[in-house]
Amino acid sequence: MAETVTSSGTTGSLLASLDPLLRAWLPRQRWFAGKGRPVTGFTPVSVTELLPPDGRLGLYHLLVRVHQPTVPGAPPHPGDCYQLLIGVREALPPRLAPALIGHVTEGPLAGRTVYEALYDTRPADVLLEALRTQARIGGLRFERDPAQEIRAGLVPRLMTAEQSNSSVVYGDTFILKLLRRVVPGVNPDLELPLALAREGCPRVPAPTAWLHAEVAADAYVLAVLQPYVSGAADGWELALRELAKGEDFAAEARALGRATAEVHTALARALPTVTLGHAQLELLVDGMTERLAAAAQAVPALRPYERGLRSAYEALGTLAAEGRTWTAQRVHGDLHLGQCLRSPSGAWSLIDFEGEPARPLAERRMPQPPVRDIAGMLRSFDYAAHSATPPAPDWAHTCRAAYCSGYAEVAGRDPRTDPVLLRAYETDKAVYEVVYEARHRPDWLPVPLNAVRRLALPDQEARP
């Protein structure tokens, strides 16, 4: 394994030779966030040689800043930084055909073929071995929990169902989540599971190892290795299967509510909590109101409900003005059925604590009322119910009520006893969903619009 970082001259020529290939390849990746805008160039943040390209196989680790035209009216943006693992071969065997990036015609890799290295077992082996041995390669730092064993020789396989990141499973023992769009700072996807592990919370797999990079004055969290829950069922897929069979999901929803409350309780013990008073709630309400106005501008179908939806935020602002306060703490930040796993024993785990990747890191790390997570899960039940043919709103209603009841069994408080706060957060989530679906999945737009109609009613009391 080479322990060198390419020189600045080589870095420049390497990236220049990859530039036309990456411009075509990057926008096709599911985890690329800048779809719909052309890629105009790249700036290297770091380029690290993991395997020298003079043998049968070469491997580069890249952090590159991607330049694209800014959205009209948006402030100037330096470009998103992406983590890439680029494999280098003379030619690709048929099994790696889906990984092809392209054939290099100039520069230090001229005449070679470059590809997405995570499809290949040897580069994936390199990553695990570096984590196992706590390697230092250029600015890359491979760290691990010394109390957990990492066996050598575990067979890797790339998971193909990822969206905003990439994951590799090693021998049904570990799963490595490689973050794609990265920003400097403390990433909650490592920070919160480590805090929960210190609290002994069994609902979140404890990190086994992690990768970070030190570049100039910045530190980036790049990957997290955790135990793999073999045979686990994804909460979204499980819910859809039960729906298709006409089976009741209330018991699972109740258990999931208990698991959520256990995680919230442990996070409140592990990390500081704050009290949200009038000034903080005013800022929160203003943010929700601004997002609603921008959403209504972007999606005309939302405009008939804008006034009713705004009343959800106004009601929260009124309570704050009257002196009502709420406790805020660290939360999951993007909780839905797809972020939950049920083991063969029936135990639920929560995963992916990164938060909403589109939100700034500082915002994702801010304490929030726990009801933010609860609102996300309630919306997820609604999505599942409307994915059925025909839609099953009563199924969603039963699951939402069971989830809240399960949460109350552990937390000692039922989210439904704070209907104004719950309605405000569920409204904010539904508004976000309207914009997302209008842009990316127009066929799904009726799902959040159905919720919008309910939430816009002036006498809405966040019916579970």
C-alpha positions in Angstrom: 0.0 0.0 0.0 1.6 3.3 -1.1 1.8 5.9 1.7 2.3 8.9 -0.5 0.2 11.8 -1.6 0.7 12.9 -5.2 2.7 16.1 -5.7 0.8 19.2 -6.7 1.9 19.0 -10.3 0.9 15.3 -10.6 -2.4 16.1 -8.8 -3.2 18.8 -11.3 -2.4 16.6 -14.4 -4.2 13.6 -12.9 -7.4 15.6 -12.3 -7.2 17.3 -15.6 -7.0 14.0 -17.4 -10.0 12.7 -15.4 -12.0 15.9 -15.9 -14.0 15.0 -19.1 -14.7 11.5 -17.8 -16.0 12.7 -14.4 -18.1 15.5 -16.0 -20.1 12.8 -17.8 -20.0 10.1 -15.0 -20.8 12.1 -11.8 -24.2 13.4 -12.8 -25.4 9.8 -13.4 -24.6 8.8 -9.8 -27.6 8.5 -7.5 -25.6 10.2 -4.7 -24.7 13.2 -6.8 -26.7 16.2 -5.4 -26.2 18.7 -8.3 -28.5 17.0 -10.9 -30.0 19.3 -13.5 -26.9 21.6 -13.7 -23.9 21.0 -15.8 -20.5 20.3 -14.2 -18.1 23.0 -15.3 -14.9 22.0 -13.5 -13.1 20.5 -10.5 -10.8 21.7 -7.8 -8.7 19.1 -5.9 -9.1 19.1 -2.1 -6.8 16.1 -1.7 -5.6 13.3 -3.9 -4.1 10.2 -2.1 -2.5 7.2 -3.8 -3.6 4.0 -2.0 -2.2 1.6 -4.6 0.4 2.7 -7.2 -1.0 2.6 -10.7 2.1 0.9 -12.2 0.9 -2.6 -11.4 -2.2 -4.5 -12.4 -4.4 -2.4 -10.2 -4.1 1.2 -9.0 -6.3 3.0 -6.5 -6.7 6.7 -5.8 -8.7 8.4 -3.0 -10.0 11.8 -4.1 -11.7 14.7 -2.4 -12.8 17.0 -5.2 -14.8 20.2 -5.2 -17.3 20.2 -8.1 -18.2 23.4 -9.8 -21.6 24.1 -11.3 -23.6 27.1 -12.2 -25.4 28.5 -9.2 -29.2 28.5 -9.0 -30.6 31.9 -10.1 -31.1 34.1 -7.0 -29.0 31.8 -4.8 -25.8 33.2 -3.1 -22.4 32.2 -4.6 -21.4 28.7 -3.7 -17.8 27.3 -3.7 -19.1 23.9 -5.0 -19.9 20.6 -3.2 -17.0 18.4 -2.1 -17.3 14.7 -3.1 -15.3 11.7 -2.0 -14.3 9.4 -4.9 -12.5 6.1 -5.0 -11.0 5.7 -8.4 -9.7 2.3 -9.5 -7.1 2.0 -12.4 -6.7 -1.0 -14.7 -5.4 -1.8 -18.1 -8.9 -3.1 -19.0 -12.0 -4.0 -17.0 -13.2 -7.6 -16.7 -16.9 -8.1 -17.6 -17.9 -8.3 -13.9 -16.8 -4.6 -13.4 -18.5 -3.3 -16.5 -21.2 -1.4 -14.4 -18.3 0.4 -12.6 -16.8 2.0 -15.7 -16.0 5.7 -15.6 -14.0 5.8 -18.8 -10.7 5.4 -20.7 -8.0 8.0 -20.0 -6.4 9.5 -23.1 -3.8 11.9 -21.6 -1.9 12.6 -18.4 -0.2 10.1 -16.0 -2.9 7.5 -16.5 -3.1 7.7 -20.4 -4.1 4.4 -21.9 -5.6 3.1 -18.7 -9.2 2.5 -17.7 -10.7 4.2 -14.6 -13.7 2.9 -12.7 -15.7 3.2 -9.4 -13.4 1.1 -7.2 -16.0 0.1 -4.6 -17.4 -2.5 -7.1 -14.0 -4.3 -6.9 -13.1 -6.6 -4.1 -9.4 -5.7 -3.9 -9.9 -1.9 -3.4 -12.6 -2.7 -0.8 -10.1 -5.0 0.9 -7.6 -2.2 1.0 -10.1 0.0 3.0 -10.9 -2.6 5.6 -7.3 -3.6 6.1 -6.4 0.1 6.6 -9.1 0.4 9.2 -8.0 -2.8 10.9 -4.4 -1.7 11.1 -5.2 2.0 11.9 -3.2 3.2 8.9 -2.0 6.7 8.2 -1.8 7.4 4.5 -1.1 11.0 3.5 -3.9 13.0 5.1 -6.1 10.0 5.6 -6.6 8.7 9.2 -8.0 5.3 9.7 -9.2 4.9 13.3 -10.9 2.0 15.2 -12.4 1.0 18.5 -9.7 -1.2 20.0 -12.3 -3.1 22.0 -13.9 -4.5 18.8 -12.1 -7.1 16.6 -11.9 -6.7 12.9 -10.9 -10.0 11.2 -8.9 -9.9 8.0 -10.1 -11.6 4.9 -13.9 -10.7 5.1 -15.4 -10.9 1.7 -16.7 -7.5 0.5 -19.8 -6.7 -1.6 -21.1 -3.3 -2.6 -24.8 -2.6 -1.7 -26.6 -1.2 -4.8 -29.7 0.3 -3.1 -27.9 3.3 -1.6 -29.1 6.9 -2.3 -27.0 9.7 -0.9 -24.0 7.5 0.1 -22.4 4.2 -0.7 -22.1 1.1 1.5 -20.0 -2.1 1.4 -20.8 -5.2 3.5 -17.9 -7.3 4.7 -18.8 -11.0 5.2 -22.2 -10.2 6.8 -20.1 -8.9 9.8 -19.6 -5.2 9.1 -21.0 -2.5 6.9 -18.9 0.4 5.8 -20.8 3.6 5.0 -18.8 5.8 2.7 -20.0 9.4 2.7 -20.1 10.9 -0.7 -20.9 14.7 -0.3 -18.7 15.8 2.6 -18.1 19.0 4.6 -15.5 19.7 7.2 -16.5 19.4 10.8 -18.0 16.9 13.2 -20.4 14.6 11.4 -23.4 13.5 13.4 -23.3 10.1 11.7 -20.2 9.3 13.8 -20.7 11.6 16.7 -24.2 10.4 17.8 -23.6 6.6 17.5 -20.3 7.1 19.5 -22.3 9.0 22.2 -25.0 6.3 22.2 -22.4 3.6 22.5 -20.9 5.3 25.6 -24.4 5.3 27.1 -24.8 1.6 26.3 -27.8 2.1 24.1 -28.5 -1.1 22.2 -30.7 0.5 19.6 -27.8 1.8 17.5 -24.9 -0.3 16.3 -21.7 1.0 17.9 -19.1 2.3 15.4 -16.2 -0.2 15.0 -13.9 2.0 13.0 -14.0 5.3 11.0 -12.0 7.2 8.4 -11.3 10.9 8.4 -9.1 13.3 6.5 -7.0 16.2 7.7 -6.6 18.7 4.9 -4.9 22.0 5.8 -7.0 23.3 8.8 -10.0 21.2 8.0 -11.1 17.7 9.2 -13.6 15.6 7.2 -15.4 12.5 8.4 -15.4 10.2 5.4 -16.6 6.7 6.4 -18.0 4.7 9.3 -17.7 1.0 9.9 -20.4 -0.6 12.1 -21.6 -4.1 12.8 -23.9 -5.5 10.1 -27.3 -6.7 11.4 -27.5 -9.9 9.4 -30.9 -10.9 8.2 -32.4 -7.5 9.3 -35.5 -6.2 7.5 -35.6 -2.6 6.3 -38.6 -0.8 8.0 -39.9 0.6 4.8 -39.8 -2.7 2.9 -41.2 -4.6 5.9 -44.1 -2.1 6.1 -44.9 -2.4 2.4 -44.8 -6.3 2.6 -47.3 -6.3 5.5 -49.5 -3.8 3.7 -49.5 -6.0 0.6 -50.6 -9.0 2.6 -53.2 -7.0 4.4 -51.4 -7.6 7.7 -51.6 -5.3 10.7 -48.4 -3.4 11.5 -49.5 -1.8 14.8 -47.3 -4.0 17.0 -44.2 -3.2 15.0 -45.1 0.5 15.0 -45.5 0.4 18.8 -42.1 -1.3 19.2 -40.5 1.2 16.9 -42.0 4.0 19.0 -40.3 2.5 22.1 -37.0 2.2 20.2 -37.2 5.8 19.2 -37.8 6.9 22.7 -34.9 4.8 24.0 -32.6 6.6 21.6 -33.9 10.0 22.5 -33.6 9.3 26.2 -30.0 8.1 25.8 -29.1 11.1 23.6 -30.5 13.5 26.3 -28.3 11.8 28.9 -25.2 11.8 26.7 -25.3 15.3 25.2 -26.4 18.7 26.5 -30.0 19.8 26.3 -31.3 23.3 26.0 -34.5 25.2 26.7 -36.2 26.9 23.8 -37.9 30.1 24.9 -39.6 32.9 23.1 -36.6 34.1 21.1 -35.5 30.7 20.0 -39.1 29.7 19.0 -39.5 32.9 17.1 -36.5 32.0 15.0 -37.8 28.5 14.5 -41.2 29.7 13.4 -39.7 32.3 11.1 -37.7 29.5 9.4 -40.7 27.4 8.9 -42.7 30.3 7.5 -39.9 31.2 5.1 -39.7 27.6 3.9 -43.4 27.6 3.3 -43.3 30.8 1.3 -40.5 29.5 -0.9 -42.3 26.2 -1.4 -45.5 27.9 -2.4 -43.6 30.0 -4.9 -41.9 26.9 -6.3 -45.0 24.5 -6.4 -48.2 26.2 -7.4 -50.3 23.3 -6.1 -49.4 24.3 -2.6 -50.7 27.9 -2.8 -54.3 27.2 -2.0 -53.3 25.8 1.4 -50.6 28.3 2.3 -52.7 30.4 4.6 -54.0 27.3 6.5 -50.5 25.8 6.8 -49.1 29.1 8.1 -51.6 28.9 10.9 -49.8 25.9 12.3 -46.7 28.0 12.7 -48.6 31.0 14.0 -50.2 28.8 16.7 -46.8 27.7 17.9 -45.5 31.3 17.9 -48.5 32.3 20.0 -47.8 29.7 22.7 -44.1 30.8 22.8 -45.2 34.5 23.2 -47.4 33.4 26.1 -44.3 32.0 27.8 -44.4 28.3 26.8 -41.0 26.6 26.6 -39.8 23.3 25.1 -36.7 21.2 25.7 -34.4 20.6 22.7 -31.7 17.9 22.4 -29.8 16.1 19.8 -32.0 14.0 17.6 -31.7 11.7 14.6 -32.7 14.5 12.3 -34.0 12.5 9.3 -36.1 9.7 10.8 -38.3 7.5 8.7 -39.1 3.8 8.1 -36.1 3.4 5.8 -33.7 4.5 8.6 -34.9 1.6 10.8 -33.9 -2.1 10.8 -35.7 -5.0 12.5 -33.4 -7.9 13.4 -34.6 -11.5 13.1 -35.1 -11.5 16.8 -37.6 -8.6 16.4 -35.5 -5.9 17.9 -35.5 -2.5 16.1 -32.3 -0.5 15.4 -32.0 3.1 14.2 -29.3 3.9 11.6 -28.0 6.8 9.5 -27.6 9.7 11.9 -26.3 12.0 9.2 -29.4 14.1 9.2 -30.8 15.7 6.0 -27.7 16.0 3.8 -29.0 19.1 2.1 -29.1 21.0 5.4 -25.9 22.8 6.7 -23.8 20.7 9.1 -24.2 23.3 11.9 -28.0 23.1 11.5 -27.9 19.3 11.6 -26.0 19.4 14.9 -28.3 21.8 16.6 -30.5 20.6 19.5 -34.1 20.1 18.3 -37.3 19.1 20.0 -37.6 15.3 19.8 -41.0 15.8 18.1 -39.0 16.6 14.9 -38.1 12.9 14.6 -41.6 11.8 15.6 -43.1 13.9 12.9 -40.8 12.4 10.3 -41.9 8.9 11.3 -45.6 9.8 11.2 -45.1 11.1 7.7 -43.3 7.9 6.8 -46.3 5.8 7.8 -48.5 8.0 5.7 -46.1 7.5 2.7 -46.2 3.7 3.1 -50.1 3.7 3.3 -50.3 5.7 0.1 -47.9 3.4 -1.7 -50.5 0.6 -1.4 -53.1 -0.2 -4.0 -55.6 1.0 -3.1 -54.2 3.5 -0.5 -54.8 2.5 3.1 -55.3 5.7 5.2 -56.8 3.7 8.1 -53.6 1.6 8.2 -51.5 4.8 8.6 -53.8 6.1 11.3 -53.5 2.9 13.3 -49.7 2.8 12.9 -49.3 6.5 13.9 -51.3 6.0 17.0 -49.4 2.8 18.0 -46.1 4.5 17.4 -47.0 7.4 19.7 -48.3 5.1 22.3 -45.1 3.0 22.2 -43.0 6.2 22.5 -45.0 7.3 25.6 -44.4 3.9 27.3 -40.6 4.7 27.4 -40.5 8.5 27.4 -43.3 9.0 29.8 -45.0 11.6 27.6 -47.2 11.1 24.5 -46.3 13.3 21.6 -50.0 13.8 20.9 -50.4 15.7 24.2 -48.4 18.6 22.5 -50.6 18.9 19.4 -49.5 22.4 18.4 -45.8 21.5 18.3 -46.5 18.2 16.6 -48.6 19.9 13.9 -46.0 22.6 13.2 -43.2 20.0 12.7 -45.4 17.7 10.6 -46.4 20.6 8.5 -42.8 21.6 8.0 -42.0 18.1 6.9 -44.9 17.8 4.5 -44.0 21.2 2.9 -40.5 19.8 2.3 -41.9 16.7 0.8 -44.1 18.7 -1.6 -41.0 20.5 -3.0 -39.0 17.3 -3.2 -41.7 15.3 -5.0 -42.5 18.2 -7.4 -38.8 18.3 -8.4 -37.8 14.6 -8.4 -40.9 12.4 -8.4 -44.0 14.2 -9.7 -46.1 11.0 -9.6 -45.7 11.0 -5.8 -46.8 14.6 -5.3 -50.4 13.6 -4.3 -49.0 11.9 -1.2 -47.7 15.0 0.7 -50.5 17.1 -0.8 -53.0 14.8 0.9 -51.3 15.5 4.2 -51.2 19.2 3.4 -54.9 19.3 3.0 -55.4 17.8 6.5 -52.7 19.9 8.2 -54.1 23.1 6.7 -57.4 22.8 8.5 -57.7 25.5 11.2 -59.0 23.0 13.8 -56.2 20.5 13.0 -55.0 18.8 16.1 -52.3 16.5 14.6 -54.6 13.5 14.4 -52.1 10.5 14.8 
